[in-house]
Amino acid sequence: MSVLAQISRVIDKVNSYIGNLCAIFAFSMVIVVFTVVVLRYGFNIGFIWMQEVYVWLHSFVFMLGAGFTYLANEHVRIDVFYRDASKKYKATVDLLGNVILLLPFLYIIWKYSYPFVYRSFLMGEVSREAGGMPALFVLKSAILWFCLVLFLQVISNICKSLLTLSNTSSPLISENRNK
């Protein structure tokens, strides 16, 4: 197996694991929201921290799930020309899109959010709400995690595109990608 295929396989496994973690977060979010609703409307009890928990879980599902979504090829795409194209055309479009569009986008997000998250960690930032969640910096770090998991998946997809363009047969190139 080529080095590119091995790199891609490892990254795909990491993002699959993170995708499963996001599924647990989504289920947990449903349980927390249900509990908040029952406590509030059934017993007239409310906890700010509990409301913030499901907001945090929601944030982590979307931010950490970005890499898994890209792995599963379920991201938003305009398929007018892409849908019925050949594998090599798709690999070329994917390669160029990843290198020219997605990598600079991730760099910009990382560059401008890193100081924001770093300051939050230094301050030990907490929720502004009385009784809210401590460690707000953990929530803000989801922005950097988003960049990281999506960057990893971009590297994996670049490897897959290069394998396709080099005519290297690889079991990694999934049928989802060629649809």
For each residue, the residues with C-beta under 8 A, 3 or more apart:
1: 5 6 9
2: 5 6 163 168 170
3: 6 7
4: 7 8 159 160 162 163 168
5: 1 2 8 9 159 163 168 170 171 172
6: 1 2 3 9 10
7: 3 4 10 11 155 156 159
8: 4 5 11 12 155 156 157 159 160 163 170 172
9: 1 5 6 12 13 172
10: 6 7 13 14
11: 7 8 14 15 152 153 155 156
12: 8 9 15 16 71 153 156 172
13: 9 10 16 17
14: 10 11 17 18 149 152
15: 11 12 18 19 67 68 70 71 149 152 153 156
16: 12 13 19 20 68 71
17: 13 14 20 21
18: 14 15 21 22 64 65 67 68 149
19: 15 16 22 23 65 67 68 69 71 72
20: 16 17 23 24
21: 17 18 24 25 64
22: 18 19 25 26 60 61 64 65 68
23: 19 20 26 27
24: 20 21 27 28
25: 21 22 28 29 57 60 61 64
26: 22 23 29 30 57 61
27: 23 24 30 31
28: 24 25 31 32 57
29: 25 26 32 33 54 57 58 61
30: 26 27 33 34
31: 27 28 34 35
32: 28 29 35 36 50 53 54 57
33: 29 30 36 37 54
34: 30 31 37 38
35: 31 32 38 39 50
36: 32 33 39 40 46 47 50 51 54
37: 33 34 40 41
38: 34 35 41 42 43
39: 35 36 42 43 45 46 47 50
40: 36 37 43 44 45 46
41: 37 38 44
42: 38 39
43: 38 39 40
44: 40 41
45: 39 40
46: 36 39 40 50 51
47: 36 39 50 51 131
48: 51 52 127 129 130 131 132
49: 52 53 127 131 132 133
50: 32 35 36 39 46 47 53 54
51: 36 46 47 48 54 55
52: 48 49 55 56 127 129 132 133
53: 32 49 50 56 57 133
54: 29 32 33 36 50 51 57 58
55: 51 52 58 59
56: 52 53 59 60 133 138 139
57: 25 26 28 29 32 53 54 60 61
58: 29 54 55 61 62
59: 55 56 62 63 139 142
60: 22 25 56 57 63 64 142 145
61: 22 25 26 29 57 58 64 65
62: 58 59 65 66
63: 59 60 66 142 143 145 146
64: 18 21 22 25 60 61 67 68 142 145 146 149
65: 18 19 22 61 62 68 69
66: 62 63 69 70 146 149 150 153
67: 15 18 19 64 70 71 149 150 152 153
68: 15 16 18 19 22 64 65 71 72 149 153
69: 19 65 66 72 74 75
70: 15 66 67 73 74 75 150 153 154 157
71: 12 15 16 19 67 68 153 156
72: 19 68 69 176
73: 70 174 176 177 179
74: 69 70
75: 69 70
76:
77: 82
78: 82
79: 82 83
80: 83
81: 85
82: 77 78 79 85 89 90 93
83: 79 80 179
84:
85: 81 82 89 90 93
86: 89 90
87: 90 91 164 173 178
88: 91 92 164 165
89: 82 85 86 92 93
90: 82 85 86 87 93 94 164 177 178
91: 87 88 94 95 160 161 162 164 165
92: 88 89 95 96 161 165
93: 82 85 89 90 96 97
94: 90 91 97 98 157 160 161 177
95: 91 92 98 99 158 161 162 165
96: 92 93 99 100 101
97: 93 94 100 101 102
98: 94 95 101 102 103 154 157 158 161
99: 95 96 102 103 158
100: 96 97 103 104
101: 96 97 98 104 105
102: 97 98 99 105 106 150 154
103: 98 99 100 106 107 151 154
104: 100 101 107 108
105: 101 102 108 109
106: 102 103 109 110 147 150 151 154
107: 103 104 110 111
108: 104 105 111 112
109: 105 106 112 113 143 146 147
110: 106 107 113 114 144 147
111: 107 108 114
112: 108 109 115 116
113: 109 110 116 117 143 144 147
114: 110 111 117 118 144
115: 112 118 119
116: 112 113 119 120 140 143
117: 113 114 120 121 137 140 141 143 144
118: 114 115 121 122
119: 115 116 122 123
120: 116 117 123 125 136 137 140 141
121: 117 118 124 125 137 141
122: 118 119
123: 119 120 137
124: 121 135 137
125: 120 121 135 136 137 140
126: 132 133 134 135 136
127: 48 49 52 132 133 134 136
128: 132
129: 48 52 132
130: 48
131: 47 48 49
132: 48 49 52 126 127 128 129
133: 49 52 53 56 126 127 136 139
134: 126 127
135: 124 125 126 138 139
136: 120 125 126 127 133 139 140
137: 117 120 121 123 124 125 140 141
138: 56 135 141 142
139: 56 59 133 135 136 142
140: 116 117 120 125 136 137 143
141: 117 120 121 137 138 144 145
142: 59 60 63 64 138 139 145 146
143: 63 109 113 116 117 140 146 147
144: 110 113 114 117 141 147 148
145: 60 63 64 141 142 148 149
146: 63 64 66 109 142 143 149 150
147: 106 109 110 113 143 144 150 151
148: 144 145 151 152
149: 14 15 18 64 66 67 68 145 146 152 153
150: 66 67 70 102 106 146 147 153 154
151: 103 106 147 148 154 155
152: 11 14 15 67 148 149 155 156
153: 11 12 15 66 67 68 70 71 149 150 156 157
154: 70 98 102 103 106 150 151 157 158
155: 7 8 11 151 152 158 159
156: 7 8 11 12 15 71 152 153 159 160
157: 8 70 94 98 153 154 160 161
158: 95 98 99 154 155 161 162
159: 4 5 7 8 155 156 162 163 172
160: 4 8 91 94 156 157 163 164 170 172 173 177
161: 91 92 94 95 98 157 158 164 165
162: 4 91 95 158 159 165 166
163: 2 4 5 8 159 160 166 168 170 172 173
164: 87 88 90 91 160 161 167 168 170 173
165: 88 91 92 95 161 162
166: 162 163
167: 164
168: 2 4 5 163 164
169:
170: 2 5 8 160 163 164 173
171: 5
172: 5 8 9 12 159 160 163
173: 87 160 163 164 170 177 178
174: 73 177 178
175: 178 179
176: 72 73 179
177: 73 90 94 160 173 174
178: 87 90 173 174 175
179: 73 83 175 176
